[in-house]
Amino acid sequence: MKTLIIAATAALSFSILSGAHAGATDDTPSLVVRFADLDLDRAAGSETLYKRLSVAARVVCRDLDPRDSAFSGVKSAKMQYQGCMDKAIIGAVAKINRPAFTSYVSSKMTLPATLTNVQLAAK
């Protein structure tokens, strides 16, 4: 079964872990993202998984969402929240390690060059 567990650490470092165990502490927010039902070689499958990961990232990063805090107008709060979201999604893309999916995500957001070069070279 293809699953990911999206987890957030207290130090605002976020990652996606594959498998049934996240390895995160009990107080770390986490969320399982399943994708066994998707064909990631098709655009529709990649789009659906990207949406699922985006929702999961919003959930685990929700404590940093500046819209729900007293710091809603503070630029650094917005940057921390967006950074959390980006790290969660980028971590998932790396763990999934599927060139077609990586290519799709790179059309939606900026991915690190090391990730796109390695992933796209595997085609």
N, C-alpha and C positions, 0 to 999 in steps of 0.2 A: 504494500500500500504506500502510495506516495503522499507524504505529509511533511509539513514544516511546522516548527514551533517557533513563534516569534516571541522573543523575550527582551526585557529591558533591564539593565543593571542600574544600581543606585547611582553610579558615577556618570549617568547619562550616555553610556556606551551601549548601543543596541545591536543585536545580532539575530540572525535566523539560524536555527539549528535543525538538521534533518534527523529523522528517527522518532522514536516514541518517547525519548527522555530528553528534556531540554538541558539538564545539567545546571539549571539556574537554582538560586536559593528560593525558599518558600515564599518570600516576600517580593520576589521579582515578578512584575506583570508578564504574563505570557499568553499566547493564543495559538492554537493549532490551525494551520491552513492546509486543507486537503486539496490535492489536485490530480488524483488518480483518474478522475473522470474526464480529464482534459487531454486533448491532443496538442501538445506544444509546438508541433511542426506546422500547425495551421494558425493563421492570424486570429481566428475567433477564440481558440484555446489560450493563446498568449494574452489576448485582451482580457479574457475572463480571469485568468490567474493574476494579472497585473492589478485588476480591480479588487480581487480578494486580498492581495498583499497590501494594497493601499488602505483598505478598511482595517485590516489587522494592525497596520502601523499606526493609524489614527487611534485605535483602541489602546495599544500599549504606550503610546506617547501622550495620551489624553491629559495626564497631570501637568504636562508642559504647555498645553494649548492656551495661548494668551487670551483667547476669546472668553475663557472661563475663569480668568483670574484678575486680580487687581492690577496686573502689569500689561493689560491689553494694548496699551499704546507704546509700550517699550520695545524698541527695535531688537534689542538683545534677546528678549523673551520670544519674539517671533522667529529669530534666527535659531535659537535652541530647539524650538518645536520643529521647525523645518529640517534642521540637522538630524534630529531624532528620526523623523520620518524617512529622510534620505538614507541614513545608515541602515535602518531596518530593511528597506527595499533593496538596497545594494547588497546587503548581506544575504538576502534571500536569492537574488540573482546568482551570486557566486556559489551558493550551496546547490542550487538547482542545476547549474552548469550545463545548460542546453543552448547551443548557438542561436537557434531561431528565436528563443525566448529572450536571450540577451539582446539580440538585434532589435526586437520589438521594443523592449524597455528603453534601449538607447535612443529610440525615436521619441520617447516621452520625457526623458530626463537625462541629465549628464551623468555618465558612468565613468569611473576611473579608467584611464587609458590601459592600465595593466589588466583590468577585467575584460574590456572589450577586445584588446589585442589577443589575449589568450583564448577567449571564447570564440571569437570570430575566425581565428586561425584554425580552429578545430573543425570547421565546416568541411 
